[in-house]
Amino acid sequence: MMSNKEINKNQTPCPFCNSKLGLIYVQSHYQCLNCKQVTDPCCGGEICGDYLLEINKNSNNG
């Protein structure tokens, strides 16, 4: 069984250096083993603002 920090060799090549060496999971993101660039940031740019506003608005109406 693989732990969270083991190398993920089945990933696509690194988008920065094209290395197929693999990625490693480090503190909630994936990082290339070759160039050390973060390839998948922890939040990935998602926002929750509008979603939470809608939930709050709907819960206050009912």
FENHUHU-V389563 format. One record per residue. N is the residue number from 1. PHI is phi in whole degrees, -180 to 180 (* if undefined). Layout:
# FENHUHU-V389563
n:N phi:PHI
n:N phi:PHI
This chain:
# FENHUHU-V389563
n:1 phi:*
n:2 phi:-84
n:3 phi:-84
n:4 phi:-60
n:5 phi:-98
n:6 phi:-77
n:7 phi:-65
n:8 phi:-104
n:9 phi:-85
n:10 phi:-91
n:11 phi:-75
n:12 phi:-68
n:13 phi:-60
n:14 phi:-59
n:15 phi:-71
n:16 phi:-96
n:17 phi:-120
n:18 phi:63
n:19 phi:-70
n:20 phi:-105
n:21 phi:-63
n:22 phi:125
n:23 phi:-119
n:24 phi:-129
n:25 phi:-85
n:26 phi:-132
n:27 phi:43
n:28 phi:72
n:29 phi:-150
n:30 phi:-99
n:31 phi:-132
n:32 phi:-69
n:33 phi:-74
n:34 phi:-88
n:35 phi:-97
n:36 phi:68
n:37 phi:-73
n:38 phi:-75
n:39 phi:-98
n:40 phi:-145
n:41 phi:-63
n:42 phi:-62
n:43 phi:-103
n:44 phi:58
n:45 phi:86
n:46 phi:-66
n:47 phi:-127
n:48 phi:-119
n:49 phi:-50
n:50 phi:-64
n:51 phi:-61
n:52 phi:-69
n:53 phi:-63
n:54 phi:-64
n:55 phi:-62
n:56 phi:-64
n:57 phi:-62
n:58 phi:-68
n:59 phi:-74
n:60 phi:-80
n:61 phi:-88
n:62 phi:-122
